[in-house]
Amino acid sequence: MAKNKGVAPRLAEALGIILGTEEIPLRLRAWDGSEAGPVNAPVIEFRSRRGLRRMLWCPNQLGLSRAYVAGDIDGPGDLFESFSALSSVGKFAELKAFRPPTLGERLRLLTTAVRVGAIGLPPAPPPEEMDVTRKGRLHSKKRDAAAISHHYDVGNDFYALVLGPSMVYSCAVWDDENTGLDAAQEAKLDLVCRKLGLREGMRVLDVGCGWGSFALHAAQNYGVDVVGVTLSKEQAALAQKRAADVGLSDRIEIRVQDYRDIDDGPFDAISSIGMAEHVGREQIGYYASNLYGLLRPGGRLLNHAISWNAGEMPPDPDSFIPRYVFPDGEMLSLTVMMGALESAGFEVLDVEALRRHYGLTLRAWVRNLEEHWDEAVLLTSEGRARVWRLYMASSALGFERGLNGVTQVLVQRPGGEEPPLRRTY
């Protein structure tokens, strides 16, 4: 017989207040062994009173996330099932910022905390959390460098476990669900090269070059010279090594450099793959005009970026992903991105939506992480591994539900060669 007394029913009531729903579509298992909720629903374990205390002091998505990252709560089964259940009810389903509990709800939460012995001072956030909100001007070069380091300088070996041999950290292009991750990433890299119309002897700029995968593909397969820039020292070191290992150091230059400091144009083509999300709304106009100025007349820019599809209200800057994953990252709508590119003087040649492809990509990354979980924990920390599992699984569902999109926008600086009459790539 399922247990129906003890702490779990009170946890269900408290979680319902926080989520804004009377029915929790989860099976809650408390630290005293009690359980509550639908028998066949995904299970969430509260391992300690501290998990509830975190949510009492921060009764929103951030409190729930802190409890998971710290290991105070856990989802021992399929994390995708748990997230799907949560996203179907209450404040998650409404796609709105979490409404603070009313005074009456706070009193009920306090009563629950007293009854289960969870009263206490607010626990310190897990060490994986980063708060850059008061450390310099938003999107200053120094603050951007700190934000990029927080996300990307967590160990190249860790990323290799998650991303696989391709070392590509952006949406792949899949023929179907059975396409392997590495093949899908190679297809994406080649698609970008073809859209840019790369030919032997061209000089190409790769903004936000990551671990050099696009630079390697373009130089090896299209005979171009590539300058790649990143703010991550760890990424740059590995990208330089990968180029040297295949004898392409003379064709590929990798720099630790802010895109705003590049002054050695013109380039024949520019790729920006998964980088514009770090630019920010206030800087997006300068980003577009700066890249325009770095292109020769007739040169093309391929801008591959995540977009925010869930209405006018952007994600809460004080929620999980801004705090733990992408500090200061901003997902702009496709409308805003296209407006910035056109205002800079670019002509739009092509727009391709890849939303479903990113869901498949993220699920593949989650599988890689879970299959190498123990090694991932040893390379970083259990908290860091939990951050990546939470962020990638929740993001996959966001793309599958249509909250987020990802789009490749191909534009050209007027002058030089006329664009083809039809798509030729």
C-alpha positions, -999 to +999 in steps of 0.1 A: +000+000+000+013+034-009+021+056+021-003+085+025+008+100+059+039+118+070+057+147+054+049+141+017+012+154+017+024+186+033+052+189+007+025+185-020+005+213-005+035+236-003+047+228-038+012+234-051+012+269-036+046+277-052+035+263-086+001+279-085-019+246-089-040+225-066-030+192-083+006+182-085+012+159-115+041+142-097+046+115-071+064+132-042+087+111-020+098+127+013+129+122+034+108+102+060+098+077+033+062+090+029+047+095-005+019+115-020+005+122-054-006+101-084+008+065-081+019+063-118+033+098-121+070+107-124+087+107-090+104+136-073+124+129-041+128+155-014+160+142+002+161+167+031+143+196+048+168+220+032+151+215-002+118+228+012+136+256+030+152+267-002+117+270-018+102+288+012+128+315+010+127+316-028+092+304-038+098+303-076+117+286-104+150+297-089+142+281-055+133+248-072+164+249-093+187+256-064+172+226-045+179+203-075+214+216-082+223+212-045+210+176-045+182+185-020+156+172-044+161+147-072+143+131-101+154+094-101+135+085-133+132+102-167+138+139-162+120+147-194+088+131-180+091+151-148+096+184-167+068+176-191+044+171-161+055+203-144+053+224-176+016+214-180+003+230-149+002+263-129+027+290-135+049+270-158+019+264-182+009+301-180+044+311-194+044+340-170+068+351-143+062+334-110+036+354-090+049+359-054+027+340-029+000+361-012+001+368+025-023+340+032-002+316+011+030+326+029+013+318+062+003+284+049+039+278+037+053+289+071+028+266+089+040+237+067+076+245+074+070+245+112+052+212+111+079+194+091+108+210+109+121+230+080+123+264+097+157+280+094+178+307+078+180+307+040+206+282+027+234+296+007+230+292-031+250+263-046+285+274-056+277+269-093+254+300-092+268+332-106+253+366-099+268+392-123+239+416-119+259+441-099+294+436-112+299+462-139+279+476-167+257+452-185+275+439-216+307+458-209+337+439-223+349+429-188+315+417-177+309+398-209+343+381-205+333+370-170+300+357-182+315+337-210+342+323-187+315+311-163+298+291-189+326+278-212+356+275-189+343+245-170+367+221-186+372+210-222+371+173-212+336+178-196+323+194-228+338+165-248+317+141-228+285+161-235+291+172-271+309+141-284+338+141-310+323+169-331+328+195-302+300+216-317+279+234-291+250+246-312+220+231-330+227+203-353+208+196-386+191+162-387+178+143-417+156+124-392+155+112-356+179+084-364+207+106-377+237+103-353+248+135-335+282+137-351+267+133-386+240+159-378+267+184-366+288+178-397+257+185-418+252+218-400+287+229-405+286+221-442+253+238-446+268+270-432+297+268-455+275+263-485+251+291-475+281+314-472+293+304-507+328+296-495+355+291-521+392+284-520+412+314-510+385+333-491+392+349-458+365+340-432+357+353-398+341+329-372+326+350-344+323+330-312+344+301-327+341+278-298+365+248-300+372+255-337+349+230-353+336+253-380+370+267-387+384+232-392+356+221-414+358+252-436+395+251-439+397+214-446+368+211-470+367+246-487+403+257-487+396+290-469+416+309-443+397+314-410+401+338-381+382+325-351+375+347-320+362+336-286+363+351-251+370+316-236+407+309-230+400+272-226+381+270-259+409+289-277+436+267-264+419+235-276+409+251-309+445+260-316+457+225-307+431+209-330+443+231-359+479+222-352+471+185-349+458+185-385+485+208-399+463+238-404+479+264-381+488+284-411+452+285-423+434+289-390+441+317-365+423+315-331+422+346-309+409+353-274+392+385-285+360+405-282+342+408-315+341+446-308+379+447-310+383+431-344+399+457-367+416+437-395+388+433-420+376+430-446+365+394-447+349+376-475+323+359-452+314+358-415+298+330-396+282+337-362+269+304-348+253+305-314+271+337-304+244+364-308+226+352-277+254+367-257+252+401-273+221+416-256+192+437-269+210+470-263+241+459-282+224+440-311+224+471-334+261+476-329+267+439-334+250+440-368+267+472-379+301+461-367+299+428-387+286+448-417+318+469-415+340+439-414+326+424-446+337+433-481+310+444-505+291+413-516+302+394-485+278+372-466+270+368-429+253+337-416+237+344-382+226+313-364+209+322-331+182+311-306+151+332-306+124+338-279+091+328-293+068+330-262+054+365-266+067+399-257+078+392-222+114+378-222+126+352-198+130+363-161+167+375-158+166+362-122+156+326-131+177+295-134+194+298-168+206+334-163+219+326-128+235+292-136+240+288-173+242+319-195+247+350-173+235+381-191+224+360-221+194+374-239+172+355-264+158+380-289+128+375-311+135+369-348+118+402-355+143+421-334+173+402-350+161+408-385+154+444-378+190+449-365+205+432-396+184+452-421+190+485-402+227+478-405+224+477-443+223+440-449+201+424-476+183+392-464+189+362-486+175+334-467+158+324-434+157+288-421+140+277-389+156+248-371+135+246-339+128+209-340+164+202-347+175+217-315+152+195-295+169+165-310+203+180-304+197+187-267+182+152-261+214+137-276+235+159-253+215+148-223+220+111-232+257+117-235+258+133-201+238+106-184+258+078-200+290+094-187+276+108-154+302+095-130+331+108-152+313+141-157+310+146-119+347+138-115+357+163-141+336+192-126+313+186-097+280+170-090+264+204-089+278+214-122+267+182-139+232+187-124+231+223-138+239+210-173+214+181-170+186+205-158+193+232-184+196+209-214+165+188-205+144+218-198+156+236-229+148+206-251+112+207-239+112+245-245+121+240-282+097+211-286+068+232-271+077+261-294+087+285-266+121+289-282+133+288-318+166+287-336+170+303-369+198+307-395+195+341-412+217+346-443+224+382-452+247+399-477+264+433-478+253+450-510+278+454-538+301+429-553+285+397-566+247+396-570+231+368-550+219+338-570+183+338-584+175+306-564+189+287-535+220+268-548+232+253-515 
